[in-house]
């Protein structure tokens, strides 16, 4: 199978194994922003991310249960965002081009409206280098925690001020903040938006 000129190892899928996320080494090619978004457009059945090193990452589509959990997170965040009025929120299909060159799609995100409005239309359409102020990654059964932790650290290193890595399989949440080590919460009842999303409280146990 060809994806943007790279070969997916069909033998893995043929054996009934789940090959995702699959990493294709594109470091010698260095795709431009236009190349990457053209690849996404031409392969709509796949979910892609791009690492800062230039590796193309093919993600597994979410299961119904993961999609249900994510819909609750995004729905609660969107409702709070509308009532608060200080920012804009994004669901899982939003692709952020980070300052380090990576292209990441968190499961939910939020950004100050003043920052968003300061961007040009071209930057808002995906050709700007910025991170959201807040990002959420939700673990599914096919995700490895260490990979999600690396993504969360990358968001913070590139400008995000708060991040939640939610692991419903272990009933555990990792809180990421600037200039702090990640905080681990076991079976928390709720999560606070702290000084980034003032007044936002998420009832995390509704998705356990």
N, C-alpha and C positions, 0 to 999 in steps of 0.2 A: 504494500500500500504506500502511495506517495503522498506526502504532505509538504507542500512548499518545497519540493525537491529532495526531501529527506525520506528515508525508508523506515516505516514502522515494522518491527519484527512480528510478522503474522504468526510465527510459530508459537509465540507466547499466548496470543489470543486463541489460537487453534487448540491449545491444550486445555482450554477452559479456565486459565488463570487470569486474574485481574492485573493487567500490566500498568495501571495508572497509579499515581501520576508518572508519566513517561517523560524522560529528559532526553532531548535531541541536542547534540553539541553543534551549535551554530557559530562558535567563537571566531572561526576563520572567515565567516561571511559578513557579520555585523550588519544585520538588517536595519534599515532606516525606519522611522516612525511610519512612513507611508507604506513600506514593505510589510510591516507587522500588521497594520490595520487592513491591508489588502488580503493578507493571509487569513485573518479572522473572517473577513467578509466572504472569501472563497471557500471556507471550510466551516460553515455555520453549525455543523453537527458536533464540532469539537469546542472545548473551552481551553484557551491558551493563556499562558503567562510567559514573561521573558525575564530571565535573571539579569542582574547587573553585569555578569560576565558574558552575556550573549547566548546563554543556553535557552532553547525553546522548551517550555514545560507544557505537556498536554494533560489536562486535569480530567478526573472522572466526573461525569454528570452527577448531580445530587440525587440521592434516593428520595422517594416520597416523604419519608420520615424526616430526613435532613431538610428538605424543602419546607415542610410544615414548621419545623423549629425556626428556620430562618425567616419565614413569613411573619411569625410572632415577633421576633426581634425587630425586623424592619418596620412592622406595623406599629409597634409601641414607640419606636424611635421617630417615625414619621408623624404620629399623632402629637408627641411632645414637641417636635420641631415646629409644627404648624401653630401650636398654642404659644410657644416661646417667641418665635419670630426673629431670633438672632442668627440663625444659620440655615443651611440647606442639608438635606440628608440624601443618601444614595443607597440603592440596593445592590445586590451581588453582581449585576452585569456591568457596573461602572468600572472602567479600567483607568487606573491612575499611572501616569508616567512619572516616576519618582526622580528626584534630582540625581541619583546615582545611575540612572539609565534603565533601571528595572521597570517592568510594566506589571502591576499587580492589581488584582480585583478582590478586595476584601468582601466578606459576606454582608457587611453593613458599614457605613461610614457617615461622618458628619463633618461639616466645615463651616467656619464663621462666614456669614453672609457678606461681611465687609471684604474678606479675602476673595470670596467667589466673585463678587461684583467688580473687583479690581482686575480680574483676568480679562483678556480679550476673548472674542468669540472663538477664535482659532484655538486658544489655549483651553477653553472650556470644552471644545470638541475633541480633546485628547492630545494636542500637540504642545502642551505646556508641561513644565517640570515642577511638580508640586505634590505634596502629600496632604491628605485630609488631617484635620485636627484630632479626629477620633476614628479608630478603626476596630472592627470586630472580626475575628476569625472563629468559625464554628466547626468543631471537629466532627467528622463523619467516620464511619467504620473503616473506610479506605485510607484515612489520613494518618500519617505518622506525626506524633506530637512534636518530635524534634524539628521536623520541617516547618510546622506551624509556628513554633517558637522562633525559628530563624526569621520567618516572615514578620512576626510581631516586632522583633528587635530591629528589623530593617525599616519598618514604618517609623519607629521612634527615632532612629538615626537620621532619617530623612525629613524630620520636621513634625511628625505627629506628637501630640502632647499627652494622649491617653489611649490605651488599647486594652481590649479584653480578648483573651483566648479562652473560649468556653468549651469545655470538654464534658458533654452530657453522658458519655460512656462511663466516666469516673466520678461524675458529680463534682467536678473541680473547675475552678476558674483561675487563670493567671492574669494579674493586673500589671500592665506595663505603663511606666511613667518616665518622663525625662529625668536623667541624672539619678535614677534609682534602680536598684536590682528588682526584678519581677517579684511581685507578692503572690503567694499561692493561698487560695481560699478553698477549703474543703466543704462541700455542700452548703454554700451560702444561701440565705433566704432571698437576698436581693443584692443588686449592684448599684453603686452610686456614680453619677456622672461627675462628681466632685466639682472642682473649679473650672472644668472645661465645658461641661453641659450642666449648667447651674439648675438644680431642681429636678433633674432627670433621675428616676429610680426605676430599675428594671427588676421585675419579679422573676428571677432566674429559675425558680423551681417549677414554673409552669411549663418548661420545656424538658424537664427530666423524664 
